[in-house]
Amino acid sequence: MSEKGRKRDLRREATRRQILDAATGLAAAEGWPSVTMRKVADRVNYTHPALYAYFATKDDLLLALLHEGLALYTAELRVAADSAATPEEAVLALARVLWEFPWQHQELYQVMHGLGGVAFANAETRAEGQAAVAPGVAVVGPLLAQHGRDPGDAERLCVLFWCT
């Protein structure tokens, strides 16, 4: 790729980031139901139609934020599980992430869980959700086996814990 092409891609990604940040900022200020493409365009000093070069619909923009939230959540869970010295400490570290993530990333958490009128469920987001549960399953499965329980229950228990 040429230098000109790289610069164009970097500018495009920076603008995309601005748009996502503007949508999240609007949601923080007014709630997700009041976020519109027109308001986001105003926040980034773009014309309303120009915004559609980055996201075809508001749902596409929200889906991008959902993917971002799941990736961040998964990364935080992996760090928590990997940094613990014992499986028991890992469970506590995972629980801490489960508790703190919604407070630290409220708008992303809302998009991830369909709050505020945002609802997405498809094969791609299901796979991402399963990836987010995987660090817990890797810790809980062996603990269950160690205590004479079926390690196959780990995913169900982790999802249940996440849901509560």
Disulfide bonds with the S-S distance in Angstrom:
none
